[in-house]
Amino acid sequence: MKFFVDTADVAEIKDLAATGVLDGVTTNPSLIAKSGRKFLDVIAEICAVVPGPVSAEVTAMDVETMLKEAAVLRRIAPNVAIKLPLTWDGLKACKALSSEGVACNVTLCFSANQALLAAKAGAAYISPFIGRLDDIGEDGMQLIRDIRRIYDNYGSLKTEILSASIRSSEHVKQAALAGSDVATVPPGVLRELVKHPLTDKGLDAFNADWAKTGQSIL
Ligand code: G3P
């Protein structure tokens, strides 16, 4: 499973990119607002750090303006993926852009039927929001399983499942078990993934025993 980080915090992205685990980045208007920075500048900086796809979301509601915004975003860098909402206009924009070879990430997906529509419109990625479904008492992970099964039923559908709205390390594990192609993970959750109490305990024991030897590698 590929890891994208779900943030517009460039310092976080730089630090995580140095670990080699980052395959891409996703942003959305809320994350840009949280950064307090200019959208186009932030996307340009992220694209310079991460060679993988960097999702930048259009804000228009109609297809004509979406395509104009997409043209501006595409000029920033070749690795910009255009994020489009799961509406009929978003699907039309997806069809037009994907026909030109542009990677589109169709977002705000909450049902398997929506995911099927996005795949038929040529989306490179579909973003089902796990956490927000859990928030309303539904099983977000079941949506990932359903989409996986549907996409696997039809070999012509090449869309990658990008599990989004991930809130915990358990979400990450379950998404991988469900066969999600990508998980976009908030930095805090991504940092949690390395942690295990037995790793810390084992390291403490190794360090204590090493100190007893009185040796130094350098
Ligand atoms: O970027 C889309 C998605 O990951 C947002 O997550 O936590 O705001 O539901 P969240």
Boltz pocket constraint, residues with backbone or C-beta under 6 A from the ligand:
constraints:
  - pocket:
      binder: B
      contacts: [[A, 6], [A, 26], [A, 27], [A, 28], [A, 129], [A, 131], [A, 132], [A, 164], [A, 165], [A, 166], [A, 184]]
      max_distance: 6.0
